[in-house]
Amino acid sequence: MNNGFEEILQTADPNVQALARRAKALIAQVMPHVVEVAWPSQNIIGYGVGPKKMSEQFCYIAVFKERINLGFYYGAGLPDPEHLLEGTGNALRHVKVSAVEQLENPALVKLVEAASRYLPKLKKQ
């Protein structure tokens, strides 16, 4: 994974840095050979099988002042029985994360796992 991640975190609050690093670890746990692509101008780091946001990635971390969003490019199609996902667009959904404990929630882990399995469907298009 590249160093654009750390570039994005340079000016972030230490709590937000910890959240982003834990989210990154969760994503890598689900998909050990994940491709990470950072967009420092947008404060977003994308994860998937390649650099293209909407065709090769399944999730992203967006860094904000007091939290991160763990977002899913095709979140509208994910099973979410715990109703963690927010958003109203056609595809994108996210979870606002302001505490490390949220990243340990089994329901959130299942969302990341489900999103990572969505990738084969994307590659067929």
N, CA, C and O atoms as a GROMACS GRO file, in nm:
protein
  500
    1MET      N    1   0.084  -0.118   0.000
    1MET     CA    2   0.000   0.000   0.000
    1MET      C    3   0.089   0.124   0.000
    1MET      O    4   0.197   0.124   0.058
    2ASN      N    5   0.042   0.230  -0.066
    2ASN     CA    6   0.128   0.345  -0.087
    2ASN      C    7   0.129   0.443   0.030
    2ASN      O    8   0.055   0.426   0.126
    3ASN      N    9   0.214   0.546   0.021
    3ASN     CA   10   0.229   0.641   0.130
    3ASN      C   11   0.134   0.760   0.120
    3ASN      O   12   0.139   0.848   0.205
    4GLY      N   13   0.048   0.766   0.020
    4GLY     CA   14  -0.053   0.870   0.011
    4GLY      C   15  -0.146   0.868   0.131
    4GLY      O   16  -0.200   0.971   0.171
    5PHE      N   17  -0.165   0.750   0.187
    5PHE     CA   18  -0.245   0.734   0.309
    5PHE      C   19  -0.189   0.822   0.419
    5PHE      O   20  -0.263   0.899   0.481
    6GLU      N   21  -0.060   0.812   0.445
    6GLU     CA   22   0.003   0.891   0.551
    6GLU      C   23   0.003   1.040   0.518
    6GLU      O   24  -0.009   1.123   0.607
    7GLU      N   25   0.015   1.073   0.391
    7GLU     CA   26   0.008   1.214   0.350
    7GLU      C   27  -0.128   1.273   0.388
    7GLU      O   28  -0.135   1.385   0.439
    8ILE      N   29  -0.233   1.199   0.366
    8ILE     CA   30  -0.367   1.246   0.400
    8ILE      C   31  -0.382   1.262   0.551
    8ILE      O   32  -0.449   1.354   0.597
    9LEU      N   33  -0.320   1.175   0.628
    9LEU     CA   34  -0.334   1.179   0.773
    9LEU      C   35  -0.245   1.282   0.843
    9LEU      O   36  -0.266   1.310   0.961
   10GLN      N   37  -0.149   1.338   0.773
   10GLN     CA   38  -0.051   1.429   0.835
   10GLN      C   39  -0.114   1.538   0.921
   10GLN      O   40  -0.066   1.564   1.031
   11THR      N   41  -0.218   1.599   0.874
   11THR     CA   42  -0.276   1.712   0.948
   11THR      C   43  -0.402   1.672   1.025
   11THR      O   44  -0.466   1.758   1.086
   12ALA      N   45  -0.438   1.545   1.022
   12ALA     CA   46  -0.559   1.500   1.091
   12ALA      C   47  -0.537   1.490   1.241
   12ALA      O   48  -0.424   1.472   1.288
   13ASP      N   49  -0.643   1.503   1.315
   13ASP     CA   50  -0.643   1.485   1.459
   13ASP      C   51  -0.593   1.344   1.491
   13ASP      O   52  -0.622   1.250   1.417
   14PRO      N   53  -0.518   1.326   1.600
   14PRO     CA   54  -0.467   1.193   1.635
   14PRO      C   55  -0.576   1.086   1.647
   14PRO      O   56  -0.553   0.971   1.611
   15ASN      N   57  -0.694   1.122   1.697
   15ASN     CA   58  -0.804   1.025   1.706
   15ASN      C   59  -0.849   0.983   1.565
   15ASN      O   60  -0.876   0.865   1.541
   16VAL      N   61  -0.857   1.078   1.475
   16VAL     CA   62  -0.897   1.048   1.338
   16VAL      C   63  -0.790   0.962   1.271
   16VAL      O   64  -0.823   0.871   1.195
   17GLN      N   65  -0.664   0.991   1.297
   17GLN     CA   66  -0.556   0.908   1.244
   17GLN      C   67  -0.572   0.763   1.290
   17GLN      O   68  -0.557   0.670   1.212
   18ALA      N   69  -0.601   0.746   1.419
   18ALA     CA   70  -0.618   0.610   1.474
   18ALA      C   71  -0.737   0.540   1.409
   18ALA      O   72  -0.729   0.421   1.379
   19LEU      N   73  -0.845   0.612   1.387
   19LEU     CA   74  -0.962   0.554   1.322
   19LEU      C   75  -0.928   0.509   1.180
   19LEU      O   76  -0.964   0.399   1.139
   20ALA      N   77  -0.860   0.596   1.106
   20ALA     CA   78  -0.825   0.562   0.968
   20ALA      C   79  -0.732   0.442   0.961
   20ALA      O   80  -0.748   0.355   0.876
   21ARG      N   81  -0.634   0.438   1.051
   21ARG     CA   82  -0.541   0.324   1.051
   21ARG      C   83  -0.613   0.194   1.087
   21ARG      O   84  -0.583   0.089   1.029
   22ARG      N   85  -0.706   0.199   1.180
   22ARG     CA   86  -0.780   0.079   1.218
   22ARG      C   87  -0.873   0.035   1.104
   22ARG      O   88  -0.887  -0.084   1.079
   23ALA      N   89  -0.935   0.131   1.036
   23ALA     CA   90  -1.020   0.097   0.922
   23ALA      C   91  -0.937   0.033   0.811
   23ALA      O   92  -0.979  -0.065   0.750
   24LYS      N   93  -0.819   0.088   0.787
   24LYS     CA   94  -0.729   0.031   0.686
   24LYS      C   95  -0.691  -0.112   0.723
   24LYS      O   96  -0.687  -0.200   0.637
   25ALA      N   97  -0.664  -0.136   0.850
   25ALA     CA   98  -0.629  -0.271   0.896
   25ALA      C   99  -0.746  -0.367   0.877
   25ALA      O  100  -0.726  -0.483   0.838
   26LEU      N  101  -0.866  -0.321   0.903
   26LEU     CA  102  -0.985  -0.404   0.883
   26LEU      C  103  -1.000  -0.442   0.736
   26LEU      O  104  -1.026  -0.558   0.704
   27ILE      N  105  -0.982  -0.346   0.648
   27ILE     CA  106  -0.994  -0.372   0.505
   27ILE      C  107  -0.888  -0.473   0.461
   27ILE      O  108  -0.917  -0.566   0.386
   28ALA      N  109  -0.764  -0.455   0.508
   28ALA     CA  110  -0.655  -0.546   0.472
   28ALA      C  111  -0.678  -0.685   0.531
   28ALA      O  112  -0.636  -0.785   0.472
   29GLN      N  113  -0.743  -0.692   0.645
   29GLN     CA  114  -0.775  -0.822   0.706
   29GLN      C  115  -0.875  -0.897   0.618
   29GLN      O  116  -0.863  -1.018   0.599
   30VAL      N  117  -0.972  -0.826   0.564
   30VAL     CA  118  -1.073  -0.887   0.478
   30VAL      C  119  -1.013  -0.924   0.342
   30VAL      O  120  -1.044  -1.030   0.287
   31MET      N  121  -0.928  -0.837   0.287
   31MET     CA  122  -0.868  -0.859   0.156
   31MET      C  123  -0.717  -0.830   0.168
   31MET      O  124  -0.675  -0.717   0.145
   32PRO      N  125  -0.637  -0.930   0.204
   32PRO     CA  126  -0.494  -0.908   0.231
   32PRO      C  127  -0.414  -0.844   0.118
   32PRO      O  128  -0.318  -0.772   0.145
   33HIS      N  129  -0.450  -0.867  -0.007
   33HIS     CA  130  -0.373  -0.812  -0.119
   33HIS      C  131  -0.446  -0.694  -0.184
   33HIS      O  132  -0.435  -0.672  -0.305
   34VAL      N  133  -0.519  -0.620  -0.104
   34VAL     CA  134  -0.598  -0.508  -0.153
   34VAL      C  135  -0.507  -0.400  -0.213
   34VAL      O  136  -0.395  -0.379  -0.166
   35VAL      N  137  -0.555  -0.336  -0.316
   35VAL     CA  138  -0.485  -0.223  -0.378
   35VAL      C  139  -0.538  -0.096  -0.312
   35VAL      O  140  -0.659  -0.073  -0.306
   36GLU      N  141  -0.447  -0.013  -0.265
   36GLU     CA  142  -0.483   0.113  -0.201
   36GLU      C  143  -0.445   0.228  -0.293
   36GLU      O  144  -0.333   0.234  -0.344
   37VAL      N  145  -0.538   0.320  -0.313
   37VAL     CA  146  -0.513   0.437  -0.396
   37VAL      C  147  -0.559   0.560  -0.318
   37VAL      O  148  -0.675   0.569  -0.277
   38ALA      N  149  -0.467   0.653  -0.299
   38ALA     CA  150  -0.499   0.775  -0.222
   38ALA      C  151  -0.520   0.893  -0.315
   38ALA      O  152  -0.450   0.909  -0.415
   39TRP      N  153  -0.618   0.974  -0.280
   39TRP     CA  154  -0.644   1.100  -0.348
   39TRP      C  155  -0.632   1.211  -0.243
   39TRP      O  156  -0.732   1.253  -0.186
   40PRO      N  157  -0.508   1.259  -0.217
   40PRO     CA  158  -0.487   1.359  -0.112
   40PRO      C  159  -0.572   1.486  -0.128
   40PRO      O  160  -0.614   1.543  -0.027
   41SER      N  161  -0.597   1.531  -0.248
   41SER     CA  162  -0.676   1.653  -0.266
   41SER      C  163  -0.821   1.634  -0.220
   41SER      O  164  -0.890   1.732  -0.191
   42GLN      N  165  -0.867   1.510  -0.214
   42GLN     CA  166  -1.004   1.480  -0.172
   42GLN      C  167  -1.010   1.421  -0.031
   42GLN      O  168  -1.119   1.401   0.022
   43ASN      N  169  -0.895   1.393   0.030
   43ASN     CA  170  -0.888   1.326   0.161
   43ASN      C  171  -0.959   1.191   0.159
   43ASN      O  172  -1.028   1.153   0.254
   44ILE      N  173  -0.940   1.118   0.048
   44ILE     CA  174  -1.004   0.987   0.031
   44ILE      C  175  -0.899   0.884  -0.008
   44ILE      O  176  -0.809   0.911  -0.088
   45ILE      N  177  -0.912   0.764   0.050
   45ILE     CA  178  -0.828   0.650   0.014
   45ILE      C  179  -0.922   0.538  -0.029
   45ILE      O  180  -1.010   0.498   0.046
   46GLY      N  181  -0.903   0.489  -0.151
   46GLY     CA  182  -0.988   0.384  -0.204
   46GLY      C  183  -0.920   0.248  -0.197
   46GLY      O  184  -0.797   0.239  -0.197
   47TYR      N  185  -1.002   0.141  -0.191
   47TYR     CA  186  -0.952   0.004  -0.177
   47TYR      C  187  -1.024  -0.090  -0.272
   47TYR      O  188  -1.146  -0.085  -0.285
   48GLY      N  189  -0.946  -0.176  -0.337
   48GLY     CA  190  -1.004  -0.274  -0.428
   48GLY      C  191  -0.898  -0.353  -0.499
   48GLY      O  192  -0.795  -0.387  -0.441
   49VAL      N  193  -0.923  -0.384  -0.626
   49VAL     CA  194  -0.830  -0.464  -0.705
   49VAL      C  195  -0.751  -0.381  -0.806
   49VAL      O  196  -0.665  -0.434  -0.875
   50GLY      N  197  -0.781  -0.252  -0.814
   50GLY     CA  198  -0.712  -0.164  -0.907
   50GLY      C  199  -0.741  -0.019  -0.874
   50GLY      O  200  -0.807   0.011  -0.775
   51PRO      N  201  -0.691   0.073  -0.958
   51PRO     CA  202  -0.701   0.215  -0.926
   51PRO      C  203  -0.832   0.285  -0.961
   51PRO      O  204  -0.852   0.399  -0.920
   52LYS      N  205  -0.920   0.221  -1.034
   52LYS     CA  206  -1.042   0.288  -1.079
   52LYS      C  207  -1.150   0.283  -0.971
   52LYS      O  208  -1.191   0.175  -0.928
   53LYS      N  209  -1.195   0.400  -0.929
   53LYS     CA  210  -1.290   0.410  -0.818
   53LYS      C  211  -1.415   0.325  -0.836
   53LYS      O  212  -1.445   0.241  -0.752
   54MET      N  213  -1.487   0.344  -0.942
   54MET     CA  214  -1.619   0.283  -0.955
   54MET      C  215  -1.619   0.148  -1.025
   54MET      O  216  -1.725   0.085  -1.037
   55SER      N  217  -1.505   0.102  -1.072
   55SER     CA  218  -1.506  -0.029  -1.138
   55SER      C  219  -1.410  -0.129  -1.076
   55SER      O  220  -1.423  -0.249  -1.100
   56GLU      N  221  -1.315  -0.083  -0.998
   56GLU     CA  222  -1.216  -0.176  -0.940
   56GLU      C  223  -1.204  -0.163  -0.788
   56GLU      O  224  -1.121  -0.231  -0.728
   57GLN      N  225  -1.283  -0.078  -0.728
   57GLN     CA  226  -1.275  -0.060  -0.583
   57GLN      C  227  -1.409  -0.087  -0.519
   57GLN      O  228  -1.515  -0.067  -0.579
   58PHE      N  229  -1.404  -0.133  -0.395
   58PHE     CA  230  -1.527  -0.164  -0.325
   58PHE      C  231  -1.555  -0.074  -0.206
   58PHE      O  232  -1.670  -0.062  -0.164
   59CYS      N  233  -1.451  -0.010  -0.152
   59CYS     CA  234  -1.475   0.076  -0.037
   59CYS      C  235  -1.371   0.188  -0.032
   59CYS      O  236  -1.274   0.189  -0.109
   60TYR      N  237  -1.394   0.282   0.059
   60TYR     CA  238  -1.302   0.394   0.074
   60TYR      C  239  -1.307   0.445   0.218
   60TYR      O  240  -1.402   0.421   0.292
   61ILE      N  241  -1.201   0.516   0.253
   61ILE     CA  242  -1.196   0.589   0.380
   61ILE      C  243  -1.190   0.736   0.343
   61ILE      O  244  -1.102   0.779   0.268
   62ALA      N  245  -1.283   0.814   0.394
   62ALA     CA  246  -1.282   0.958   0.377
   62ALA      C  247  -1.248   1.020   0.513
   62ALA      O  248  -1.311   0.989   0.613
   63VAL      N  249  -1.149   1.108   0.515
   63VAL     CA  250  -1.100   1.167   0.639
   63VAL      C  251  -1.163   1.304   0.659
   63VAL      O  252  -1.156   1.391   0.572
   64PHE      N  253  -1.224   1.322   0.775
   64PHE     CA  254  -1.287   1.448   0.813
   64PHE      C  255  -1.222   1.499   0.942
   64PHE      O  256  -1.135   1.434   0.999
   65LYS      N  257  -1.265   1.615   0.987
   65LYS     CA  258  -1.205   1.679   1.104
   65LYS      C  259  -1.217   1.595   1.232
   65LYS      O  260  -1.120   1.582   1.307
   66GLU      N  261  -1.335   1.538   1.255
   66GLU     CA  262  -1.357   1.467   1.381
   66GLU      C  263  -1.396   1.321   1.364
   66GLU      O  264  -1.428   1.254   1.462
   67ARG      N  265  -1.392   1.270   1.240
   67ARG     CA  266  -1.433   1.133   1.216
   67ARG      C  267  -1.382   1.090   1.078
   67ARG      O  268  -1.320   1.168   1.005
   68ILE      N  269  -1.410   0.964   1.047
   68ILE     CA  270  -1.390   0.915   0.910
   68ILE      C  271  -1.524   0.861   0.862
   68ILE      O  272  -1.613   0.830   0.941
   69ASN      N  273  -1.536   0.850   0.733
   69ASN     CA  274  -1.644   0.772   0.674
   69ASN      C  275  -1.580   0.647   0.615
   69ASN      O  276  -1.481   0.655   0.543
   70LEU      N  277  -1.636   0.534   0.647
   70LEU     CA  278  -1.601   0.411   0.579
   70LEU      C  279  -1.711   0.393   0.476
   70LEU      O  280  -1.824   0.358   0.508
   71GLY      N  281  -1.674   0.417   0.351
   71GLY     CA  282  -1.774   0.420   0.246
   71GLY      C  283  -1.766   0.300   0.154
   71GLY      O  284  -1.663   0.233   0.144
   72PHE      N  285  -1.877   0.274   0.088
   72PHE     CA  286  -1.889   0.160  -0.003
   72PHE      C  287  -1.944   0.210  -0.136
   72PHE      O  288  -2.052   0.267  -0.142
   73TYR      N  289  -1.868   0.187  -0.243
   73TYR     CA  290  -1.906   0.237  -0.374
   73TYR      C  291  -2.039   0.179  -0.422
   73TYR      O  292  -2.113   0.246  -0.495
   74TYR      N  293  -2.071   0.057  -0.383
   74TYR     CA  294  -2.198  -0.006  -0.419
   74TYR      C  295  -2.274  -0.046  -0.294
   74TYR      O  296  -2.333  -0.154  -0.288
   75GLY      N  297  -2.272   0.041  -0.195
   75GLY     CA  298  -2.332   0.014  -0.066
   75GLY      C  299  -2.483  -0.005  -0.069
   75GLY      O  300  -2.539  -0.074   0.016
   76ALA      N  301  -2.550   0.057  -0.167
   76ALA     CA  302  -2.696   0.044  -0.175
   76ALA      C  303  -2.737  -0.101  -0.199
   76ALA      O  304  -2.850  -0.138  -0.169
   77GLY      N  305  -2.647  -0.182  -0.254
   77GLY     CA  306  -2.678  -0.321  -0.280
   77GLY      C  307  -2.632  -0.418  -0.173
   77GLY      O  308  -2.648  -0.539  -0.188
   78LEU      N  309  -2.576  -0.366  -0.064
   78LEU     CA  310  -2.524  -0.453   0.041
   78LEU      C  311  -2.631  -0.488   0.144
   78LEU      O  312  -2.718  -0.405   0.174
   79PRO      N  313  -2.625  -0.609   0.198
   79PRO     CA  314  -2.716  -0.643   0.309
   79PRO      C  315  -2.674  -0.563   0.433
   79PRO      O  316  -2.557  -0.562   0.470
   80ASP      N  317  -2.769  -0.498   0.496
   80ASP     CA  318  -2.739  -0.413   0.612
   80ASP      C  319  -2.848  -0.430   0.719
   80ASP      O  320  -2.922  -0.335   0.747
   81PRO      N  321  -2.858  -0.549   0.779
   81PRO     CA  322  -2.965  -0.573   0.876
   81PRO      C  323  -2.955  -0.486   1.001
   81PRO      O  324  -3.055  -0.466   1.070
   82GLU      N  325  -2.837  -0.435   1.030
   82GLU     CA  326  -2.820  -0.350   1.149
   82GLU      C  327  -2.841  -0.201   1.117
   82GLU      O  328  -2.834  -0.116   1.206
   83HIS      N  329  -2.866  -0.170   0.990
   83HIS     CA  330  -2.893  -0.032   0.945
   83HIS      C  331  -2.779   0.063   0.981
   83HIS      O  332  -2.801   0.171   1.037
   84LEU      N  333  -2.657   0.021   0.949
   84LEU     CA  334  -2.540   0.105   0.973
   84LEU      C  335  -2.516   0.206   0.861
   84LEU      O  336  -2.461   0.313   0.884
   85LEU      N  337  -2.557   0.171   0.741
   85LEU     CA  338  -2.526   0.253   0.624
   85LEU      C  339  -2.613   0.378   0.616
   85LEU      O  340  -2.732   0.376   0.648
   86GLU      N  341  -2.548   0.487   0.573
   86GLU     CA  342  -2.617   0.613   0.550
   86GLU      C  343  -2.596   0.654   0.406
   86GLU      O  344  -2.502   0.610   0.340
   87GLY      N  345  -2.685   0.739   0.356
   87GLY     CA  346  -2.673   0.790   0.221
   87GLY      C  347  -2.799   0.764   0.142
   87GLY      O  348  -2.876   0.672   0.172
   88THR      N  349  -2.820   0.847   0.039
   88THR     CA  350  -2.942   0.836  -0.038
   88THR      C  351  -2.917   0.826  -0.188
   88THR      O  352  -3.012   0.825  -0.266
   89GLY      N  353  -2.792   0.818  -0.230
   89GLY     CA  354  -2.761   0.810  -0.372
   89GLY      C  355  -2.800   0.676  -0.431
   89GLY      O  356  -2.847   0.587  -0.361
   90ASN      N  357  -2.781   0.664  -0.561
   90ASN     CA  358  -2.814   0.539  -0.630
   90ASN      C  359  -2.727   0.422  -0.587
   90ASN      O  360  -2.773   0.308  -0.587
   91ALA      N  361  -2.602   0.448  -0.550
   91ALA     CA  362  -2.509   0.339  -0.520
   91ALA      C  363  -2.432   0.360  -0.390
   91ALA      O  364  -2.427   0.270  -0.306
   92LEU      N  365  -2.373   0.476  -0.373
   92LEU     CA  366  -2.284   0.501  -0.259
   92LEU      C  367  -2.358   0.500  -0.126
   92LEU      O  368  -2.469   0.551  -0.113
   93ARG      N  369  -2.292   0.439  -0.026
   93ARG     CA  370  -2.336   0.443   0.113
   93ARG      C  371  -2.212   0.453   0.199
   93ARG      O  372  -2.102   0.420   0.154
   94HIS      N  373  -2.228   0.499   0.324
   94HIS     CA  374  -2.114   0.512   0.414
   94HIS      C  375  -2.160   0.491   0.558
   94HIS      O  376  -2.278   0.496   0.591
   95VAL      N  377  -2.059   0.467   0.643
   95VAL     CA  378  -2.080   0.460   0.787
   95VAL      C  379  -1.991   0.568   0.848
   95VAL      O  380  -1.870   0.571   0.823
   96LYS      N  381  -2.050   0.655   0.928
   96LYS     CA  382  -1.973   0.757   0.999
   96LYS      C  383  -1.910   0.692   1.120
   96LYS      O  384  -1.979   0.633   1.204
   97VAL      N  385  -1.778   0.702   1.129
   97VAL     CA  386  -1.704   0.636   1.237
   97VAL      C  387  -1.631   0.742   1.320
   97VAL      O  388  -1.546   0.814   1.268
   98SER      N  389  -1.665   0.749   1.447
   98SER     CA  390  -1.600   0.845   1.536
   98SER      C  391  -1.536   0.778   1.657
   98SER      O  392  -1.478   0.846   1.741
   99ALA      N  393  -1.548   0.645   1.667
   99ALA     CA  394  -1.489   0.569   1.778
   99ALA      C  395  -1.436   0.436   1.725
   99ALA      O  396  -1.499   0.373   1.640
  100VAL      N  397  -1.322   0.394   1.776
  100VAL     CA  398  -1.259   0.269   1.734
  100VAL      C  399  -1.353   0.150   1.756
  100VAL      O  400  -1.352   0.055   1.677
  101GLU      N  401  -1.433   0.155   1.860
  101GLU     CA  402  -1.525   0.045   1.890
  101GLU      C  403  -1.621   0.018   1.773
  101GLU      O  404  -1.662  -0.097   1.753
  102GLN      N  405  -1.656   0.120   1.699
  102GLN     CA  406  -1.745   0.101   1.583
  102GLN      C  407  -1.681   0.008   1.480
  102GLN      O  408  -1.749  -0.070   1.414
  103LEU      N  409  -1.548   0.018   1.468
  103LEU     CA  410  -1.477  -0.064   1.370
  103LEU      C  411  -1.463  -0.209   1.414
  103LEU      O  412  -1.421  -0.294   1.336
  104GLU      N  413  -1.498  -0.237   1.537
  104GLU     CA  414  -1.495  -0.374   1.590
  104GLU      C  415  -1.632  -0.438   1.588
  104GLU      O  416  -1.648  -0.554   1.626
  105ASN      N  417  -1.732  -0.364   1.542
  105ASN     CA  418  -1.869  -0.414   1.535
  105ASN      C  419  -1.875  -0.525   1.429
  105ASN      O  420  -1.842  -0.501   1.313
  106PRO      N  421  -1.917  -0.646   1.467
  106PRO     CA  422  -1.927  -0.755   1.370
  106PRO      C  423  -2.013  -0.720   1.248
  106PRO      O  424  -1.986  -0.768   1.138
  107ALA      N  425  -2.115  -0.638   1.266
  107ALA     CA  426  -2.201  -0.600   1.153
  107ALA      C  427  -2.123  -0.516   1.052
  107ALA      O  428  -2.146  -0.527   0.931
  108LEU      N  429  -2.032  -0.432   1.099
  108LEU     CA  430  -1.950  -0.352   1.008
  108LEU      C  431  -1.850  -0.441   0.936
  108LEU      O  432  -1.826  -0.424   0.816
  109VAL      N  433  -1.791  -0.534   1.007
  109VAL     CA  434  -1.698  -0.629   0.944
  109VAL      C  435  -1.771  -0.705   0.832
  109VAL      O  436  -1.715  -0.725   0.725
  110LYS      N  437  -1.895  -0.747   0.858
  110LYS     CA  438  -1.973  -0.819   0.756
  110LYS      C  439  -2.000  -0.730   0.635
  110LYS      O  440  -2.002  -0.780   0.522
  111LEU      N  441  -2.020  -0.601   0.656
  111LEU     CA  442  -2.039  -0.509   0.543
  111LEU      C  443  -1.914  -0.504   0.455
  111LEU      O  444  -1.923  -0.508   0.333
  112VAL      N  445  -1.798  -0.495   0.519
  112VAL     CA  446  -1.672  -0.491   0.443
  112VAL      C  447  -1.654  -0.622   0.367
  112VAL      O  448  -1.615  -0.621   0.250
  113GLU      N  449  -1.682  -0.733   0.432
  113GLU     CA  450  -1.670  -0.863   0.365
  113GLU      C  451  -1.765  -0.872   0.246
  113GLU      O  452  -1.725  -0.915   0.138
  114ALA      N  453  -1.889  -0.832   0.265
  114ALA     CA  454  -1.987  -0.838   0.156
  114ALA      C  455  -1.945  -0.746   0.042
  114ALA      O  456  -1.960  -0.783  -0.075
  115ALA      N  457  -1.895  -0.629   0.074
  115ALA     CA  458  -1.852  -0.535  -0.030
  115ALA      C  459  -1.735  -0.592  -0.110
  115ALA      O  460  -1.729  -0.575  -0.232
  116SER      N  461  -1.643  -0.659  -0.042
  116SER     CA  462  -1.527  -0.716  -0.113
  116SER      C  463  -1.569  -0.827  -0.208
  116SER      O  464  -1.505  -0.848  -0.311
  117ARG      N  465  -1.675  -0.898  -0.176
  117ARG     CA  466  -1.725  -1.003  -0.264
  117ARG      C  467  -1.801  -0.945  -0.384
  117ARG      O  468  -1.827  -1.017  -0.481
  118TYR      N  469  -1.836  -0.820  -0.379
  118TYR     CA  470  -1.906  -0.754  -0.488
  118TYR      C  471  -1.815  -0.733  -0.607
  118TYR      O  472  -1.863  -0.718  -0.720
  119LEU      N  473  -1.684  -0.731  -0.584
  119LEU     CA  474  -1.588  -0.702  -0.690
  119LEU      C  475  -1.598  -0.795  -0.811
  119LEU      O  476  -1.592  -0.744  -0.923
  120PRO      N  477  -1.614  -0.925  -0.797
  120PRO     CA  478  -1.625  -1.008  -0.916
  120PRO      C  479  -1.741  -0.966  -1.008
  120PRO      O  480  -1.730  -0.977  -1.130
  121LYS      N  481  -1.849  -0.920  -0.950
  121LYS     CA  482  -1.963  -0.873  -1.029
  121LYS      C  483  -1.921  -0.750  -1.111
  121LYS      O  484  -1.962  -0.735  -1.226
  122LEU      N  485  -1.841  -0.665  -1.050
  122LEU     CA  486  -1.795  -0.544  -1.120
  122LEU      C  487  -1.706  -0.579  -1.236
  122LEU      O  488  -1.716  -0.518  -1.342
  123LYS      N  489  -1.618  -0.676  -1.219
  123LYS     CA  490  -1.521  -0.713  -1.322
  123LYS      C  491  -1.588  -0.772  -1.445
  123LYS      O  492  -1.529  -0.769  -1.553
  124LYS      N  493  -1.709  -0.826  -1.434
  124LYS     CA  494  -1.779  -0.886  -1.547
  124LYS      C  495  -1.840  -0.783  -1.640
  124LYS      O  496  -1.873  -0.815  -1.754
  125GLN      N  497  -1.856  -0.660  -1.594
  125GLN     CA  498  -1.921  -0.556  -1.674
  125GLN      C  499  -1.837  -0.513  -1.791
  125GLN      O  500  -1.878  -0.426  -1.868
   0.00000   0.00000   0.00000
